[in-house]
Amino acid sequence: MEPRAIDIANMFIEDGINMAMEYLNDQENRKKIIETGINIAQQAIMIAKM
C-alpha cells in the first residue's frame, strides 16, 4: 500500500520536531533563539511606533 500524502507530511513534521528538540538541548542554541526573539520583538516595536 502506498503511503498517503498526509502520512508523508507527518513523517516530515516528526523529523523536524526531533531535529528542533536536539538543537534546543544545547544551552548555547537556546540562548541564541531567545536573543533572536528579543531582537525581533524590539524591531517590531520600533516599526509599530512609526
C-alpha positions as CSV (number, residue, x, y, z in Angstrom):
1,M,0.0,0.0,0.0
2,E,1.4,3.4,-1.0
3,P,1.8,6.0,1.8
4,R,-0.7,8.8,1.7
5,A,0.4,12.4,1.4
6,I,-0.7,13.0,5.0
7,D,1.5,10.2,6.2
8,I,4.5,11.6,4.4
9,A,3.8,15.0,5.7
10,N,3.5,13.6,9.3
11,M,7.0,12.0,8.9
12,F,8.5,15.3,7.8
13,I,6.8,17.0,10.8
14,E,8.1,14.4,13.2
15,D,11.6,14.6,11.8
16,G,11.5,18.4,12.0
17,I,10.4,18.3,15.6
18,N,13.1,15.8,16.6
19,M,15.7,17.9,14.9
20,A,14.5,21.0,16.7
21,M,14.5,19.2,20.1
22,E,18.1,18.1,19.5
23,Y,19.1,21.6,18.6
24,L,17.4,23.1,21.7
25,N,19.0,20.6,24.0
26,D,22.2,22.7,23.6
27,Q,22.2,25.6,26.1
28,E,24.1,27.9,23.7
29,N,21.5,27.3,21.0
30,R,18.6,28.1,23.4
31,K,20.4,31.4,24.2
32,K,20.7,32.2,20.5
33,I,17.0,31.6,20.0
34,I,16.0,33.8,22.9
35,E,18.3,36.6,21.8
36,T,16.9,36.4,18.3
37,G,13.3,36.5,19.6
38,I,14.2,39.6,21.7
39,N,15.7,41.3,18.6
40,I,12.6,40.6,16.5
41,A,10.3,41.9,19.2
42,Q,12.4,45.1,19.6
43,Q,12.3,45.7,15.8
44,A,8.5,45.1,15.7
45,I,8.0,47.6,18.5
46,M,10.2,50.2,16.6
47,I,8.2,49.6,13.4
48,A,4.9,49.9,15.3
49,K,5.9,53.3,16.7
50,M,6.5,54.7,13.3
